[in-house]
Amino acid sequence: MIDGFDDDLVYSRKQEVADVSMSRPHVVILGAGASRATCPKGDKNGRPLPVMADFSSLLDLAPLLQSWGIDPNRNFEDTYSDLYEAGETAKLRELNERVETYFGALELPDHPTVYDYLVLSLRETDLIATFNWDPLLLQAYRRQPNYFRRPKLAFLHGNMLAGYCPKDEVMGWAGATCSRCGKPLGRTPLLYPVRHKNYAADGSISIQWNLLKHEMSRAFMFTIFGYGGPKTDQEAIDAMSEAWGSPSQRVLEETDFITLQSKEEVREVWRRFIHSHHFDVTDDFFESWLAKHPRRTGEAYEAQYMEAKFVEGNPPPRGGSLEDLWVWFDELLPAEAAYRR
């Protein structure tokens, strides 16, 4: 019993661990802010994680852009789009090589990061969809034991470690062999010009977006982490909104935001995804539903808002090693295995 609450009004940690009744997915969207939150002091070797506001500066592109007569302080995606429209293939190739070299060298630190917690905090029924090119999410995904039955992944703008076989439409790790034809999987392309994104035109990207739209259409919770929903990405916002449906169709679902934006900014930018007051905003991953109720976000949400119970929560420990983290998360697995049987 928790002081001040009758037992029948409490959803305890023990009950949360044992409850795996939610079958609908939790969908998480990642932007550049999520990777920066994962490595706030830089990657394993101190390389900073760029966002669009400091992209050209951190990748040391300013001298190159200035030599082309381009303002290096301008939004990088706008610059790239202009070069694409002008048919500047040699300049685009140079930018591609520099960006891919930088992102390809990024490495996740050896200690547990936000991405490790994120991957472990979702079940195989859930989805993480990322706009990020960096390999950090996939590195975190690959270093978790397979017995955790990790969430599905979608790479909405390509990724340094994501591979694709166009012949058989098979996705996997870049460089791995296709499960059908046995040929190496080529890496998905990067740097889609913002004003000319056609998600149906490229086979690998089309597969990713179809997966996202399918899962969003049936999701009970939608978390947006480090992605500001820029006006330049209107095509992406429209696609997600169509899959989610109108707020009037989502009267029971929750939208969760991990962002530096204010609550007022979130309400304005994301109004198509919010029903009334059914949204939370925090600037700290560890204050989100994902971190307070790992692998049980849907069950905890229903207990709190559908059953009007006091939810105790079950946040994982911080600090320690990856092995320590696995030991803690192991306690959540027996109930999941029993449910699958």
C-alpha positions in Angstrom: 0.0 0.0 0.0 1.2 3.5 -0.8 0.5 6.1 1.9 -2.7 8.0 1.3 -4.0 5.6 -1.3 -6.2 2.5 -1.0 -4.7 -0.5 -2.7 -7.4 -0.7 -5.3 -6.6 2.8 -6.4 -2.9 2.2 -6.9 -1.1 0.8 -10.0 2.1 -0.4 -8.3 5.5 -1.1 -9.8 4.8 -4.8 -9.4 1.6 -4.6 -11.3 3.2 -2.5 -14.1 6.0 -5.1 -14.5 3.4 -7.9 -14.8 1.0 -6.1 -17.2 1.6 -6.6 -20.9 -2.0 -6.0 -22.1 -1.4 -3.2 -24.6 -1.1 -4.7 -28.1 -1.1 -1.4 -30.0 2.3 0.2 -30.9 4.1 3.1 -29.3 5.7 5.1 -32.2 8.7 7.3 -31.5 10.0 9.9 -34.0 13.6 11.1 -33.7 15.2 14.2 -34.9 18.7 15.6 -34.6 18.0 16.8 -31.1 17.7 13.2 -29.9 21.2 12.3 -31.1 22.6 15.4 -29.5 20.8 14.5 -26.2 22.4 11.0 -26.5 25.9 12.5 -26.8 25.6 15.9 -25.3 29.4 16.1 -24.9 30.2 14.6 -28.3 30.5 11.0 -29.4 33.0 8.5 -28.1 35.9 10.5 -29.6 34.5 13.9 -28.8 32.9 14.7 -32.2 29.8 16.9 -31.7 26.4 15.9 -33.0 25.2 18.6 -35.3 21.7 20.0 -35.7 20.7 22.1 -38.7 21.3 25.3 -36.9 25.0 24.6 -36.5 25.5 21.9 -39.2 27.8 23.9 -41.5 29.9 25.1 -38.6 30.4 21.8 -36.9 31.3 20.0 -40.2 33.6 22.9 -41.1 31.8 23.5 -44.3 32.0 27.3 -44.1 35.3 27.7 -46.2 33.9 25.5 -48.9 30.5 27.2 -49.1 32.2 30.7 -49.0 34.4 29.7 -51.9 31.2 28.9 -53.9 29.7 32.3 -52.9 27.2 30.8 -50.5 26.4 32.2 -47.1 27.6 29.5 -44.6 25.1 30.7 -42.0 22.2 29.8 -44.2 20.1 26.6 -43.4 22.1 23.7 -44.9 19.1 21.9 -46.3 18.0 25.1 -48.1 21.5 25.4 -49.6 21.5 21.8 -50.7 18.1 22.2 -52.3 19.3 25.2 -54.2 22.3 23.4 -55.5 20.1 20.4 -56.5 17.7 22.6 -58.4 20.7 24.3 -60.2 22.1 21.0 -61.3 25.4 21.5 -59.4 26.3 17.8 -59.4 30.0 18.3 -58.6 29.2 20.5 -55.6 26.6 18.1 -54.4 29.1 15.3 -54.7 31.6 17.2 -52.6 29.0 17.9 -49.9 27.8 14.3 -49.8 31.4 13.1 -49.4 32.1 15.5 -46.5 28.8 14.8 -44.7 29.2 11.0 -45.1 32.8 11.1 -43.9 31.8 13.0 -40.8 28.7 10.9 -39.9 30.4 7.7 -40.8 33.1 8.3 -38.2 30.6 8.8 -35.3 30.7 6.3 -32.5 28.5 5.7 -29.5 30.3 5.9 -26.1 30.9 2.7 -24.2 28.6 3.7 -21.3 24.8 3.5 -21.5 23.3 6.4 -23.4 19.8 7.7 -24.0 19.6 5.6 -27.2 20.4 2.5 -25.1 17.5 3.3 -22.7 15.2 4.1 -25.6 15.8 0.8 -27.5 15.4 -1.2 -24.3 12.3 0.8 -23.2 10.2 -0.4 -26.2 8.9 -3.8 -27.2 8.8 -5.6 -30.6 5.3 -4.2 -31.2 6.7 -0.6 -31.2 8.5 1.5 -33.7 11.4 4.0 -33.7 11.4 6.1 -36.9 14.3 8.5 -37.3 15.2 11.4 -39.6 18.8 11.2 -38.6 21.7 10.1 -40.8 24.1 9.3 -37.9 24.7 5.7 -37.0 24.2 6.0 -33.2 20.7 4.6 -33.0 21.7 1.5 -34.9 24.8 1.1 -32.9 22.7 1.2 -29.7 20.3 -1.3 -31.3 23.0 -3.7 -32.3 24.7 -3.8 -28.9 21.5 -4.9 -27.0 21.0 -8.7 -26.5 18.6 -10.2 -29.1 16.5 -11.7 -26.3 15.0 -8.3 -25.5 12.9 -8.4 -28.7 13.7 -4.9 -29.7 11.4 -2.4 -31.5 11.1 -2.1 -35.3 13.2 0.7 -36.9 12.5 3.0 -39.8 15.0 5.4 -41.4 13.0 8.2 -43.0 15.9 10.0 -44.6 18.4 7.1 -45.0 21.1 6.2 -42.6 24.9 5.5 -42.6 24.3 1.9 -41.4 21.1 1.0 -43.1 21.3 -1.2 -46.2 18.9 -2.1 -49.0 18.6 -4.5 -51.9 16.6 -2.9 -54.6 16.1 -6.1 -56.5 14.4 -8.0 -53.6 13.3 -4.9 -51.6 15.1 -6.3 -48.5 16.3 -4.0 -45.7 19.1 -4.7 -43.3 22.6 -3.6 -42.2 24.7 -1.9 -44.9 27.3 -4.5 -46.1 25.3 -7.5 -44.9 24.1 -10.0 -47.5 20.5 -9.9 -48.8 18.5 -12.8 -47.4 17.1 -13.6 -50.8 19.8 -13.1 -53.5 22.9 -13.2 -51.2 24.4 -10.0 -52.6 25.7 -7.2 -50.3 23.1 -4.7 -49.2 24.0 -1.2 -50.5 23.7 1.7 -48.1 20.6 3.8 -48.3 21.2 7.3 -49.8 21.4 10.4 -47.7 20.7 14.1 -48.1 17.4 14.3 -49.8 16.8 17.9 -50.8 14.0 19.3 -48.7 11.9 20.9 -51.4 12.1 17.8 -53.6 11.5 14.9 -51.2 9.4 12.2 -53.0 9.1 9.4 -50.5 7.5 7.1 -52.9 10.2 7.5 -55.6 13.0 5.6 -53.8 12.3 2.0 -52.9 14.2 1.9 -49.6 12.6 5.2 -48.4 9.2 4.2 -49.5 9.4 1.0 -47.5 10.4 3.0 -44.4 7.5 5.5 -44.8 4.9 2.8 -45.4 6.0 1.1 -42.2 5.7 4.4 -40.3 2.3 5.2 -41.6 1.0 1.7 -40.9 2.2 1.8 -37.3 1.1 5.4 -36.7 -2.4 4.6 -37.9 -2.8 2.1 -35.1 -0.6 3.6 -32.4 -1.9 4.4 -28.9 1.0 6.8 -28.1 3.2 9.0 -30.3 6.5 10.4 -29.0 8.4 13.1 -30.8 12.0 13.4 -29.6 14.3 16.2 -30.7 12.4 16.9 -33.9 11.0 20.4 -34.3 8.6 19.8 -37.2 10.2 22.5 -39.4 8.1 24.2 -42.1 10.6 23.0 -44.7 9.6 19.4 -43.9 5.9 19.9 -44.7 5.7 16.8 -46.8 6.8 14.7 -43.9 4.4 16.4 -41.5 1.6 15.9 -43.9 2.3 12.2 -44.3 2.5 11.6 -40.6 -0.7 13.6 -40.0 -2.6 11.6 -42.6 -1.6 8.4 -40.9 -2.4 9.6 -37.4 -5.8 11.1 -38.4 -7.5 14.1 -37.1 -7.4 15.0 -33.4 -11.1 14.3 -33.1 -10.3 10.7 -34.0 -7.7 10.5 -31.3 -9.6 11.4 -28.2 -8.0 8.8 -26.0 -4.4 8.7 -27.4 -1.4 10.5 -26.0 1.3 12.6 -27.8 4.5 13.0 -25.9 7.2 15.6 -26.7 10.8 15.5 -25.6 12.0 18.9 -26.9 13.5 22.3 -26.0 10.4 23.9 -27.5 7.9 25.5 -25.0 4.5 24.0 -24.5 3.0 26.9 -26.5 5.3 26.3 -29.4 4.6 22.5 -29.3 0.8 23.2 -29.3 1.2 25.5 -32.4 3.5 23.3 -34.4 2.0 20.0 -33.6 -1.7 20.9 -33.3 -2.7 18.3 -35.9 -1.4 15.6 -33.6 -2.9 16.8 -30.3 -6.4 16.2 -28.9 -7.3 18.8 -26.3 -4.9 18.4 -23.3 -3.7 14.9 -24.2 0.0 15.8 -24.5 3.1 16.1 -22.3 6.2 18.2 -22.9 9.5 17.7 -21.2 13.1 18.6 -22.2 14.5 15.5 -20.4 14.2 12.0 -21.8 14.2 10.6 -18.3 11.1 12.6 -17.5 9.2 11.1 -20.4 6.6 8.2 -20.4 9.3 6.1 -22.1 11.7 6.4 -19.2 9.2 6.4 -16.4 7.3 3.3 -17.7 9.8 1.3 -19.9 8.2 -1.4 -22.1 4.9 -0.6 -20.3 4.0 2.9 -21.5 0.5 1.9 -22.8 -0.4 -0.1 -19.8 0.6 2.7 -17.4 -1.2 5.3 -19.5 -4.4 3.3 -19.4 -4.1 2.7 -15.6 -3.6 6.4 -15.0 -6.2 8.0 -17.4 -8.7 5.2 -18.1 -8.8 3.7 -14.6 -8.0 6.8 -12.6 -5.3 5.1 -10.6 -2.2 6.4 -8.9 0.7 5.0 -11.0 3.8 4.4 -9.0 6.1 4.1 -12.0 9.2 2.0 -12.7 12.1 4.1 -13.9 15.3 2.3 -14.6 18.5 3.1 -12.7 20.9 5.6 -14.2 24.7 5.1 -14.2 26.5 1.8 -14.2 27.3 -0.3 -17.1 25.4 -1.7 -20.0 25.5 -5.1 -18.3 23.9 -3.5 -15.2 21.2 -2.1 -17.4 20.4 -5.5 -19.0 20.1 -7.1 -15.5 17.5 -4.5 -14.5 15.5 -4.8 -17.7 15.6 -8.6 -17.5 12.9 -8.4 -14.8 10.4 -7.2 -17.4 10.9 -10.1 -19.8 9.1 -13.0 -18.1 5.7 -11.4 -18.3 6.3 -10.6 -22.0 7.3 -14.2 -22.7 4.2 -15.5 -20.8 1.9 -13.2 -22.8 3.3 -14.4 -26.1 2.7 -18.0 -25.1 
